[in-house]
Amino acid sequence: MESTLSECSVASRSSHSPVVIPGAIADVTVQNMLATGGSTCLVENGGEISAVSKRSLDVGIYSGKSPLSGKIGFHLVEEDFPIGIATSSGTVSHALNFGVADAATVIADTACFADACAKAVCNAVKGNDIERSVQSGLEVAENLEGVRCALVIRGGFAGIVGKLIKVLSINSDHHQTILDMLTPEIVLL
């Protein structure tokens, strides 16, 4: 727990975001699950996910009224874990954000770090030029050391940067990765 709190402090300073509590709670809870013998541990806490698993998991991204909401996600395999995933939004969330991303999702080693970075990415998504605003968020993500991957959705536009985690295309009948890898679980952020 002490290392998680220390990492949260660093994450908060690096992204200029003081609010990393949901990600930290998810991380600490997964650490406690592992300490009691858990092997597939996933905690979702208000848009932040901390997970460790020996089996694949799928995570879908909720982006409010965007036509892409619930249609894009990630297929996570054993090599991706441990993982932290966080989504920040200027249009969906009740949290204070200064950007207008429908979803700014960051993947990192911990949910605490992803949480701080997702807020920084979301806050960079601004302006009337939707495509350019998505690019601005992605540029912030590229400059945050420790971000594995970032996805920004605004309206009908989406962009992704970083080490590519397998991206899912999800529809209402079924879901499948672009590589046609199927699994039964989906967690919507």
C-alpha positions in Angstrom: 0.0 0.0 0.0 2.9 2.4 0.8 4.3 2.0 -2.7 0.8 2.7 -4.2 0.5 5.9 -2.2 4.0 7.0 -3.2 3.2 6.3 -6.9 0.0 8.3 -6.6 1.9 11.3 -5.3 4.3 11.1 -8.3 1.3 10.6 -10.7 -0.5 13.5 -9.2 2.5 15.8 -9.7 3.3 14.6 -13.2 -0.2 15.2 -14.5 -1.1 18.2 -12.4 -4.1 16.3 -11.1 -4.6 16.0 -7.4 -7.5 13.6 -7.7 -6.2 10.0 -8.0 -8.2 8.5 -5.1 -10.5 6.1 -7.2 -7.5 4.6 -9.0 -5.5 4.2 -5.7 -8.5 2.5 -4.1 -8.7 0.1 -7.0 -5.0 -0.7 -6.8 -5.0 -1.3 -3.0 -8.1 -3.5 -3.3 -6.4 -5.6 -6.0 -3.3 -5.9 -3.9 -5.4 -7.1 -1.0 -7.2 -9.6 -3.2 -3.8 -11.0 -4.4 -2.5 -11.2 -0.8 -5.5 -13.5 0.1 -4.8 -15.8 -2.9 -6.8 -14.3 -5.7 -5.6 -15.1 -9.2 -8.0 -13.1 -11.4 -8.6 -9.8 -9.6 -10.3 -6.9 -11.1 -11.7 -3.8 -9.4 -13.6 -1.1 -11.2 -14.1 2.1 -9.2 -15.9 4.9 -11.1 -14.0 4.6 -14.4 -10.8 3.3 -13.0 -9.8 -0.4 -13.2 -7.0 -2.2 -11.5 -6.5 -5.8 -12.7 -4.3 -8.9 -12.5 -5.3 -12.0 -14.4 -3.9 -15.2 -15.9 -6.7 -15.2 -18.4 -7.8 -12.7 -21.0 -10.3 -10.0 -20.2 -12.2 -7.5 -22.4 -12.9 -3.9 -21.3 -15.4 -1.7 -23.2 -15.3 2.1 -23.1 -18.4 4.0 -22.3 -18.3 7.5 -23.8 -21.8 8.9 -23.2 -23.7 10.2 -26.2 -20.8 9.7 -28.6 -21.8 7.3 -31.4 -18.7 5.3 -30.5 -19.9 4.7 -26.9 -19.7 1.0 -26.0 -18.3 0.2 -29.4 -14.6 0.3 -28.7 -12.7 -1.6 -26.1 -9.5 -3.5 -25.3 -8.7 -7.2 -25.3 -6.3 -7.8 -22.5 -4.1 -10.9 -22.4 -1.9 -12.4 -19.6 1.1 -10.4 -20.7 -0.7 -7.1 -20.2 -1.1 -7.6 -16.5 -0.8 -6.1 -14.0 -2.7 -3.2 -15.5 -4.3 0.0 -14.6 -7.0 1.6 -16.8 -8.7 4.9 -16.2 -11.2 7.0 -18.1 -11.9 10.7 -17.6 -14.6 12.6 -19.3 -15.7 16.2 -19.7 -19.2 15.2 -20.9 -20.1 12.1 -18.9 -18.4 12.4 -15.5 -19.6 14.2 -12.5 -15.9 15.0 -11.7 -14.5 18.5 -12.6 -12.7 18.4 -15.9 -11.6 21.3 -18.0 -11.6 19.4 -21.3 -14.5 18.1 -23.4 -13.5 14.5 -24.2 -16.3 12.0 -24.2 -13.7 9.5 -23.0 -10.0 9.9 -22.4 -8.8 6.5 -21.5 -5.2 5.8 -20.3 -3.6 2.4 -19.8 -0.6 2.2 -17.4 0.9 -0.2 -14.9 -1.4 1.0 -12.1 -4.9 2.5 -11.9 -3.6 5.3 -9.7 -1.1 6.5 -12.4 -3.6 6.0 -15.2 -6.2 8.0 -13.2 -4.0 11.1 -13.0 -2.9 10.8 -16.6 -6.4 10.3 -17.9 -7.5 13.6 -16.3 -4.5 15.4 -17.8 -5.3 13.9 -21.3 -9.0 14.8 -20.9 -8.2 18.4 -19.9 -6.2 18.8 -23.1 -9.2 18.0 -25.3 -10.6 21.5 -26.1 -11.8 23.7 -28.9 -14.2 23.6 -31.8 -12.0 21.5 -34.1 -13.0 18.1 -32.8 -10.3 16.2 -34.7 -7.6 18.6 -33.6 -8.8 18.4 -30.0 -8.5 14.6 -30.0 -5.0 15.0 -31.3 -4.1 17.5 -28.5 -5.2 14.9 -25.9 -3.1 12.2 -27.6 0.0 14.5 -27.7 -0.3 15.0 -23.9 -0.5 11.2 -23.4 2.6 10.7 -25.6 4.6 13.0 -23.3 3.6 11.3 -20.0 6.3 8.8 -19.2 4.7 5.5 -18.0 1.6 5.7 -20.2 1.4 2.4 -22.2 -1.6 3.4 -24.4 -4.2 6.2 -24.6 -7.5 6.4 -26.4 -9.4 9.6 -26.8 -13.0 9.8 -28.0 -14.9 13.0 -28.8 -18.1 12.8 -30.8 -17.5 10.5 -33.8 -13.7 10.8 -33.6 -11.3 8.5 -31.8 -7.5 8.3 -31.7 -5.1 6.0 -30.0 -1.4 6.2 -29.2 1.2 4.1 -27.4 2.0 0.5 -27.2 -1.1 -0.9 -28.8 -3.2 -3.2 -26.7 -5.5 -5.3 -28.8 -8.4 -3.0 -29.7 -12.0 -4.4 -29.7 -14.8 -3.5 -32.0 -18.0 -4.1 -30.1 -21.5 -4.3 -31.4 -24.8 -5.1 -29.7 -24.9 -8.7 -30.9 -21.4 -9.8 -30.0 -17.9 -8.4 -29.6 -14.7 -9.4 -31.2 -11.2 -8.1 -31.5 -9.9 -6.8 -34.8 -7.9 -10.1 -34.8 -11.1 -12.1 -34.3 -10.2 -13.1 -30.7 -13.4 -13.8 -28.7 -13.9 -13.9 -25.0 -17.1 -13.8 -22.8 -16.4 -10.9 -20.4 -16.8 -7.2 -21.1 -16.4 -4.5 -18.5 -17.8 -1.1 -19.5 -16.0 1.9 -18.1 
